[in-house]
Amino acid sequence: MDATLVATLTTPPGDGFEAELADVAWLEVRADLVGDLPPEPLRARFHGKLLYTLRSRAEGGVWEGSVERRKRRLLDAAERFDLIDLECSRDLSPDVLKAIPAQKRVISWHGAAASPAGLKATFEKMSAADAHLYKLVPTASQSGEEIPALLLLDSLKRRDVAAFSVGPIGAWTRLIAPRLGAPVVYGALGDVPGAPGQITLRRLRKDFGLPALPPVQRLFGVVGNPVLHSLSPRLHNTAYRELGLPFLYLPFHVESFGDFWLEVVEGGALEQIGMPLRGLSVTTPHKEAALAVAAAASPRAELVGAANTLVNHQEVWEAETTDLEGVVMPLRARGIDLATRRAAVVGMGGAGRAAAEGLAVAGAQVTLVNRSTENGQRAADLLKLPFVPLDEFEPSAFDLIVHATSLGRGAGEPLPFPLDGLRPGTVVVDLVYKAEPTPLLAAAAARGLTVVDGREVLVYQALGQFRWMTGREMPLPTALRIVGLAEAPEDIP
């Protein structure tokens, strides 16, 4: 079974437009954002259905014209487009319904979070008018508010209703909805989303395998803030498909880990819809909270005071950290003898503490570095390693430096520490990753230093997570290719 992909057009179409629409069935023209584009040039380049949407500001768009002007635009569009989005709160007047036949109507509602009963009542009001599709989109501003849309779909079991939540917190519901009967999945055609949390068409395909909808028996995912940029869904879902595993890996944007744990993990809704959550990768800033909620934890997760992995084994949530391997294994793959290295780890969050412990166990002489003296000293006491404040850090005293802070991520930002004076042969590891080397790694490589990209760190820590979650091995060559590092060193024999 396949989903119907709907491409949301928010900016004028450019080069490559046709290629992006190869498997798209509907093209949604967001007239409130891109203006009233004439459909004829679009039809020359796209052979599916054209959907006209004039989203009002009251429902998340930017349209603020008068009632009469809005009506004229909708009726004019109905003469030229295949489908017309009608907002149930303002567009279902008798003259509009008479002019636009049921087979052309997409009746929509966008509003505040609501209970399952509240959404059901809204649907019953909407469905008083016949339509090709009914679309209900509540806004999720905190964990748990995204669940009712899925429960509505599960209760209705209809093929003419799409329900999901907008906002980063609700983004993952867009991927579950088609497996509960929603016939369409909306994806952003370019980099400008039609609504907060809308996933691009490219990511829908590459990260989640759409439009194909293979069976899903278990859910996994990554929890973080932010998280919608994460490459982890692409890594895990591609490996699932390659190994024939009936699993789906989701991005969970979480503001409050406690709320997420109570409402989503322990709330019972995912079990109710037949897709239980069985494992989580955990990233910034929730690694300490992840350790706190686990019923059991590995000794090394306890030692570093953080967990990047939670797995439900026989109804017991267990915590582990694979951040140690994420740093140590790429270095070993390069033939670097850690026992001869003076290492500094800059940043004492959960990932930094785990990296420091991994390097120390591998034999490196490790020093901890941190902006906050209090947090740095706490990590030093925990790991029994020396600590220096960041403003006293002398990079030239070390031949291996691991960067584990949020500093220096963007172009033009100052580097987290100076590279002047670093000796040839020094290795710089950046746990931050982007689609291309970070400014820190670019500057280090320009000086002829050895660099380890955060994408490679991600792959090596994901290997252990995947094994623990599924009992199978993630194919390493595939994983490196997925993150754009096909030329990275192969694993040690």
C-alpha positions as CSV (number, residue, x, y, z in Angstrom):
1,M,0.0,0.0,0.0
2,D,1.2,3.5,-0.8
3,A,0.3,6.9,0.6
4,T,-0.8,9.8,-1.7
5,L,1.9,12.4,-1.5
6,V,0.7,16.1,-1.6
7,A,3.4,18.6,-2.4
8,T,2.9,22.0,-0.7
9,L,4.0,24.9,-2.9
10,T,4.9,28.0,-0.9
11,T,7.3,29.7,-3.3
12,P,7.3,30.1,-7.1
13,P,8.4,26.9,-8.8
14,G,12.0,26.9,-10.0
15,D,14.4,24.6,-11.8
16,G,14.0,20.9,-10.9
17,F,10.3,21.4,-10.1
18,E,9.2,18.4,-12.2
19,A,11.8,16.0,-10.8
20,E,10.7,16.7,-7.3
21,L,7.1,15.8,-8.2
22,A,7.8,12.4,-9.8
23,D,5.7,10.4,-7.3
24,V,3.4,13.2,-6.1
25,A,-0.3,12.9,-6.8
26,W,-1.5,16.3,-5.7
27,L,0.2,19.8,-5.8
28,E,-1.2,22.2,-3.2
29,V,-0.8,25.8,-4.2
30,R,-0.8,27.8,-1.0
31,A,-2.2,31.0,-2.5
32,D,-2.0,32.9,0.8
33,L,1.8,32.4,0.6
34,V,2.7,32.2,-3.1
35,G,-0.2,34.2,-4.6
36,D,-2.7,33.2,-7.2
37,L,-0.5,31.3,-9.6
38,P,-2.2,30.5,-12.9
39,P,-2.8,26.7,-13.1
40,E,-2.0,26.3,-16.8
41,P,1.8,26.6,-16.5
42,L,1.6,24.2,-13.5
43,R,-0.3,21.7,-15.5
44,A,2.3,21.8,-18.3
45,R,4.9,20.7,-15.7
46,F,2.8,18.5,-13.4
47,H,0.1,16.0,-14.4
48,G,-1.5,15.2,-11.1
49,K,-4.3,17.1,-9.3
50,L,-4.0,20.8,-8.4
51,L,-5.3,21.8,-4.9
52,Y,-6.0,25.5,-4.2
53,T,-5.6,26.6,-0.6
54,L,-6.1,30.1,0.8
55,R,-5.3,29.5,4.4
56,S,-6.6,32.2,6.7
57,R,-4.5,33.7,9.5
58,A,-7.0,32.4,12.0
59,E,-6.1,28.8,10.9
60,G,-2.3,29.2,10.6
61,G,-2.0,31.0,7.2
62,V,-1.5,34.6,6.3
63,W,-4.8,35.5,4.4
64,E,-6.7,38.4,6.1
65,G,-9.0,39.7,3.3
66,S,-12.7,40.2,3.6
67,V,-15.3,37.5,3.6
68,E,-16.6,38.5,0.1
69,R,-13.1,38.8,-1.4
70,R,-12.2,35.4,0.0
71,K,-15.3,33.9,-1.5
72,R,-14.6,35.4,-4.9
73,R,-11.1,33.9,-4.9
74,L,-12.3,30.5,-3.9
75,L,-15.1,30.4,-6.5
76,D,-12.7,31.7,-9.2
77,A,-10.2,29.0,-8.3
78,A,-12.9,26.3,-8.4
79,E,-13.2,27.0,-12.1
80,R,-9.5,26.2,-12.8
81,F,-8.3,23.9,-10.0
82,D,-9.2,20.2,-9.4
83,L,-9.6,20.5,-5.6
84,I,-10.4,23.5,-3.3
85,D,-9.6,23.6,0.4
86,L,-12.6,25.0,2.3
87,E,-12.2,26.0,5.9
88,C,-15.2,24.6,7.8
89,S,-15.3,27.6,10.1
90,R,-15.7,30.2,7.3
91,D,-16.2,28.7,3.8
92,L,-19.2,26.4,4.0
93,S,-21.9,28.9,3.0
94,P,-24.7,27.5,0.8
95,D,-23.6,29.4,-2.3
96,V,-20.0,28.2,-2.0
97,L,-21.2,24.6,-1.5
98,K,-23.6,24.9,-4.5
99,A,-20.8,26.2,-6.7
100,I,-18.1,23.7,-5.7
101,P,-19.2,20.1,-6.0
102,A,-18.4,17.6,-3.3
103,Q,-15.7,15.8,-5.4
104,K,-13.7,19.0,-5.4
105,R,-13.9,19.8,-1.7
106,V,-11.2,19.3,0.9
107,I,-12.9,20.5,4.0
108,S,-10.4,21.5,6.6
109,W,-10.1,22.6,10.2
110,H,-7.0,24.0,11.9
111,G,-7.1,24.9,15.6
112,A,-5.9,24.6,19.2
113,A,-5.2,21.2,20.8
114,A,-8.4,19.3,21.5
115,S,-9.4,16.0,23.2
116,P,-10.4,13.0,21.2
117,A,-14.0,13.8,21.9
118,G,-13.6,17.4,20.9
119,L,-12.0,16.4,17.6
120,K,-14.8,13.8,17.0
121,A,-17.4,16.6,17.5
122,T,-15.5,18.8,15.0
123,F,-15.4,16.0,12.5
124,E,-19.1,15.4,12.8
125,K,-19.8,19.1,12.1
126,M,-17.5,19.1,9.1
127,S,-18.9,15.9,7.6
128,A,-22.4,17.3,7.4
129,A,-21.1,18.6,4.1
130,D,-19.9,15.9,1.6
131,A,-16.3,16.2,0.6
132,H,-13.5,14.3,-1.2
133,L,-11.3,14.7,1.9
134,Y,-11.8,15.9,5.5
135,K,-8.7,17.3,7.2
136,L,-8.3,18.0,10.9
137,V,-5.1,19.6,12.1
138,P,-4.8,20.6,15.8
139,T,-1.7,22.4,17.1
140,A,0.5,20.5,19.6
141,S,2.3,22.8,21.9
142,Q,3.3,20.2,24.5
143,S,3.8,16.5,24.5
144,G,0.5,14.6,24.6
145,E,-1.5,17.1,22.6
146,E,-0.5,15.4,19.4
147,I,-2.1,12.1,20.4
148,P,-5.8,12.8,20.0
149,A,-5.5,13.2,16.2
150,L,-4.2,9.6,15.9
151,L,-6.9,8.3,18.3
152,L,-9.5,10.0,16.1
153,L,-8.2,8.2,13.0
154,D,-8.0,4.9,14.8
155,S,-11.6,5.3,15.9
156,L,-13.0,6.4,12.5
157,K,-11.2,3.9,10.3
158,R,-12.2,5.9,7.2
159,R,-10.2,6.5,4.0
160,D,-11.4,10.1,3.5
161,V,-10.1,11.6,6.7
162,A,-6.6,13.0,7.4
163,A,-5.7,14.0,10.9
164,F,-2.3,15.0,12.3
165,S,-0.8,17.7,14.5
166,V,1.2,20.8,13.5
167,G,4.2,22.2,15.3
168,P,7.5,20.5,15.8
169,I,6.1,18.4,18.7
170,G,3.4,17.0,16.3
171,A,5.6,16.4,13.3
172,W,5.9,12.6,13.9
173,T,2.1,12.2,13.7
174,R,2.3,13.0,10.0
175,L,4.2,9.7,9.6
176,I,1.8,7.6,11.7
177,A,-1.5,9.0,10.2
178,P,-1.3,7.3,6.8
179,R,-0.9,4.0,8.6
180,L,-4.2,4.7,10.4
181,G,-6.2,5.3,7.2
182,A,-5.3,8.9,6.3
183,P,-5.1,8.8,2.5
184,V,-2.7,11.7,2.1
185,V,0.7,13.0,3.4
186,Y,1.5,16.7,3.0
187,G,5.2,17.5,2.4
188,A,7.0,20.8,1.7
189,L,8.1,21.1,-1.9
190,G,11.0,23.4,-0.9
191,D,12.7,24.7,2.2
192,V,9.7,26.9,3.3
193,P,7.1,24.7,5.1
194,G,3.4,25.3,4.7
195,A,3.0,24.9,8.5
196,P,5.3,24.4,11.5
197,G,6.6,20.9,11.6
198,Q,5.9,20.1,8.0
199,I,8.5,17.7,6.6
200,T,10.0,18.2,3.2
201,L,9.2,15.8,0.4
202,R,12.9,14.9,0.2
203,R,12.9,13.8,3.8
204,L,9.6,12.0,3.5
205,R,11.2,9.9,0.8
206,K,14.8,9.5,2.1
207,D,14.2,9.3,5.8
208,F,10.8,7.5,5.9
209,G,10.5,5.6,2.6
210,L,7.3,7.3,1.5
211,P,5.1,6.9,-0.4
212,A,5.5,3.2,0.4
213,L,3.7,2.1,3.6
214,P,5.1,-1.3,4.6
215,P,3.7,-2.9,7.8
216,V,4.8,-1.4,11.1
217,Q,4.9,-3.6,14.2
218,R,7.1,-1.5,16.5
219,L,8.1,2.1,16.8
220,F,11.5,3.6,17.7
221,G,12.7,7.1,17.6
222,V,15.0,9.9,18.6
223,V,14.2,12.4,21.3
224,G,15.7,15.8,21.4
225,N,15.3,19.6,21.1
226,P,15.8,20.4,18.3
227,V,15.5,17.1,16.5
228,L,13.8,17.5,13.2
229,H,17.2,18.0,11.5
230,S,18.5,14.7,12.8
231,L,19.9,12.1,10.4
232,S,19.0,9.3,12.8
233,P,15.6,8.5,11.2
234,R,17.4,8.1,7.8
235,L,20.0,5.8,9.3
236,H,17.6,3.6,11.1
237,N,14.8,3.5,8.6
238,T,17.1,2.7,5.7
239,A,18.6,-0.1,7.7
240,Y,15.1,-1.4,8.6
241,R,14.2,-1.5,4.9
242,E,17.5,-3.1,3.9
243,L,17.0,-5.9,6.5
244,G,13.2,-6.3,6.0
245,L,12.3,-5.2,9.5
246,P,8.7,-4.1,10.1
247,F,9.7,-1.1,12.2
248,L,9.5,2.7,11.9
249,Y,11.9,5.3,13.5
250,L,10.4,8.7,14.3
251,P,11.7,12.2,15.3
252,F,10.2,13.2,18.6
253,H,10.8,17.0,19.3
254,V,10.4,17.2,23.1
255,E,10.3,20.3,25.3
256,S,9.7,18.5,28.6
257,F,11.0,15.0,28.8
258,G,8.8,14.3,31.8
259,D,5.7,15.2,29.9
260,F,6.8,13.1,26.9
261,W,7.5,10.1,29.1
262,L,4.1,10.3,30.9
263,E,1.9,11.2,27.9
264,V,3.5,9.5,25.0
265,V,5.7,6.6,26.3
266,E,3.5,5.5,29.2
267,G,0.2,6.9,28.1
268,G,-0.9,3.7,26.3
269,A,-2.1,5.4,23.0
270,L,0.6,3.9,20.8
271,E,-0.2,0.4,22.1
272,Q,-3.9,1.1,21.5
273,I,-3.3,1.9,17.8
274,G,-1.1,-1.3,17.5
275,M,2.3,0.4,17.1
276,P,4.0,0.1,20.5
277,L,7.1,2.2,21.2
278,R,10.1,0.0,22.0
279,G,13.2,2.1,21.9
280,L,14.5,5.6,21.9
281,S,17.8,7.3,21.0
282,V,18.2,10.4,23.2
283,T,20.1,13.5,22.4
284,T,20.6,17.0,23.8
285,P,19.2,18.1,26.2
286,H,17.5,15.1,27.6
287,K,20.2,12.5,28.3
288,E,20.2,13.0,32.1
289,A,16.4,12.8,32.2
290,A,16.5,9.6,30.2
291,L,18.7,8.0,32.7
292,A,16.4,9.2,35.5
293,V,13.3,7.5,34.1
294,A,14.8,4.2,33.3
295,A,14.0,1.2,35.6
296,A,17.5,-0.2,35.0
297,A,20.8,1.2,33.7
298,S,24.2,-0.1,32.6
299,P,27.2,0.6,34.8
300,R,28.7,3.0,32.3
301,A,25.4,5.0,31.9
302,E,25.4,5.3,35.6
303,L,29.0,6.3,35.7
304,V,28.6,9.2,33.2
305,G,25.2,10.2,34.6
306,A,23.5,10.1,31.2
307,A,21.9,7.8,28.7
308,N,21.6,8.2,24.9
309,T,19.6,5.0,24.5
310,L,16.4,3.6,26.1
311,V,15.1,0.2,25.2
312,N,12.0,-1.6,26.5
313,H,13.0,-5.2,27.2
314,Q,10.2,-7.3,28.5
315,E,8.3,-4.2,29.7
316,V,11.3,-2.8,31.6
317,W,12.9,0.4,30.2
318,E,16.6,0.0,30.3
319,A,19.2,2.8,29.8
320,E,22.5,2.6,28.0
321,T,25.0,5.0,26.5
322,T,26.8,4.3,23.2
323,D,28.3,7.7,23.0
324,L,31.6,6.1,24.1
325,E,31.9,4.1,20.9
326,G,30.8,7.1,18.8
327,V,34.1,8.8,19.6
328,V,36.5,5.8,20.2
329,M,35.6,3.7,17.2
330,P,36.3,6.3,14.4
331,L,39.7,7.0,16.0
332,R,40.6,3.3,16.1
333,A,39.4,3.0,12.5
334,R,42.1,5.5,11.6
335,G,44.7,3.5,13.4
336,I,45.2,6.1,16.1
337,D,46.8,4.7,19.3
338,L,44.8,6.3,22.0
339,A,47.2,5.2,24.7
340,T,49.7,7.7,23.4
341,R,47.3,10.7,23.3
342,R,46.8,13.6,25.6
343,A,43.1,14.3,25.1
344,A,40.9,17.2,26.0
345,V,37.1,17.0,25.9
346,V,35.4,20.4,25.7
347,G,31.9,20.3,27.0
348,M,30.6,18.3,29.9
349,G,27.0,17.4,28.9
350,G,26.1,13.8,28.7
351,A,27.8,13.3,25.3
352,G,31.0,15.0,26.5
353,R,31.2,13.0,29.7
354,A,30.6,9.7,27.8
355,A,33.4,10.7,25.3
356,A,35.8,11.4,28.1
357,E,35.1,8.1,29.8
358,G,35.5,6.2,26.5
359,L,38.8,7.8,25.8
360,A,40.0,7.2,29.4
361,V,39.1,3.5,29.2
362,A,40.9,3.3,25.9
363,G,44.1,4.5,27.6
364,A,44.2,8.2,26.7
365,Q,45.3,10.9,29.2
366,V,42.1,12.9,29.4
367,T,41.4,16.4,30.7
368,L,37.9,17.8,31.0
369,V,37.1,21.4,29.8
370,N,33.9,23.3,30.4
371,R,32.5,26.8,30.5
372,S,30.8,26.3,33.8
373,T,33.3,25.6,36.6
374,E,30.5,24.1,38.7
375,N,29.4,21.6,36.0
376,G,33.0,20.9,35.0
377,Q,34.1,20.1,38.5
378,R,31.0,17.9,39.0
379,A,32.0,15.9,35.9
380,A,35.6,15.7,37.2
381,D,34.4,14.3,40.5
382,L,32.1,11.8,38.7
383,L,34.7,10.5,36.3
384,K,37.8,11.0,38.5
385,L,39.5,13.1,35.8
386,P,41.3,16.5,35.9
387,F,39.3,19.6,34.9
388,V,40.2,23.1,33.6
389,P,37.8,25.9,32.9
390,L,37.4,26.9,29.2
391,D,38.9,30.3,29.7
392,E,42.1,28.6,31.0
393,F,42.2,25.9,28.3
394,E,45.4,25.7,26.2
395,P,44.6,23.6,23.1
396,S,48.3,23.4,22.1
397,A,49.0,21.2,25.1
398,F,46.9,18.4,23.6
399,D,47.1,16.2,20.5
400,L,43.4,15.0,20.6
401,I,40.5,17.5,21.2
402,V,36.9,16.5,21.3
403,H,34.3,19.3,20.9
404,A,31.0,18.6,22.7
405,T,29.3,22.0,23.1
406,S,26.8,24.0,21.0
407,L,29.4,26.7,20.4
408,G,30.6,27.6,16.8
409,R,27.8,25.8,15.0
410,G,27.0,28.4,12.5
411,A,29.0,30.3,9.8
412,G,30.4,33.5,11.2
413,E,30.3,32.3,14.8
414,P,33.6,32.3,16.8
415,L,35.2,28.9,17.0
416,P,34.8,27.2,20.4
417,F,38.6,27.3,21.0
418,P,41.6,28.7,19.0
419,L,43.4,26.4,16.7
420,D,46.6,28.4,16.7
421,G,49.6,26.4,17.9
422,L,48.1,23.0,17.4
423,R,50.8,20.6,16.2
424,P,50.7,18.5,13.0
425,G,49.1,15.2,13.8
426,T,46.6,16.7,16.2
427,V,43.1,15.2,15.9
428,V,39.9,17.3,16.2
429,V,36.6,15.6,16.8
430,D,33.4,17.6,16.5
431,L,30.3,15.9,18.0
432,V,28.1,18.5,16.3
433,Y,27.1,17.5,12.7
434,K,25.7,19.3,9.7
435,A,25.3,18.3,6.1
436,E,28.8,19.6,5.6
437,P,31.8,19.9,7.9
438,T,31.3,22.4,10.7
439,P,33.3,25.6,10.8
440,L,35.6,24.1,13.5
441,L,36.4,21.0,11.3
442,A,36.8,23.1,8.2
443,A,39.3,25.4,9.9
444,A,41.1,22.4,11.4
445,A,41.3,20.6,8.1
446,A,42.6,23.8,6.4
447,R,45.5,23.6,8.9
448,G,46.3,20.0,7.9
449,L,44.9,18.5,11.1
450,T,43.1,15.2,11.3
451,V,39.4,15.6,11.7
452,V,36.5,13.4,12.6
453,D,33.1,14.6,11.4
454,G,30.1,14.4,13.8
455,R,28.2,12.4,11.2
456,E,30.8,9.7,11.6
457,V,30.4,9.8,15.3
458,L,26.6,9.6,14.8
459,V,27.1,6.4,12.7
460,Y,29.3,4.6,15.2
461,Q,27.1,5.4,18.2
462,A,24.1,4.3,16.2
463,L,25.6,0.9,15.5
464,G,25.3,-0.1,19.2
465,Q,21.8,1.5,19.5
466,F,20.5,-0.4,16.5
467,R,22.0,-3.7,17.8
468,W,20.4,-3.2,21.3
469,M,17.0,-2.1,19.8
470,T,16.7,-4.8,17.1
471,G,19.1,-7.6,17.8
472,R,20.5,-7.1,14.3
473,E,23.6,-5.3,12.9
474,M,23.2,-2.0,11.1
475,P,25.2,-2.3,7.8
476,L,28.2,0.0,8.3
477,P,28.9,0.8,4.6
478,T,25.2,1.7,4.1
479,A,25.2,3.9,7.2
480,L,28.3,5.8,6.1
481,R,26.9,6.3,2.6
482,I,23.6,7.6,4.1
483,V,25.2,10.4,6.0
484,G,27.4,11.4,3.1
485,L,30.6,9.8,4.3
486,A,31.1,7.0,1.8
487,E,34.8,7.6,1.8
488,A,35.1,7.4,5.6
489,P,37.5,4.7,7.0
490,E,36.1,1.3,7.2
491,D,35.8,-0.3,10.6
492,I,38.8,-2.1,12.1
493,P,39.0,-5.8,11.4
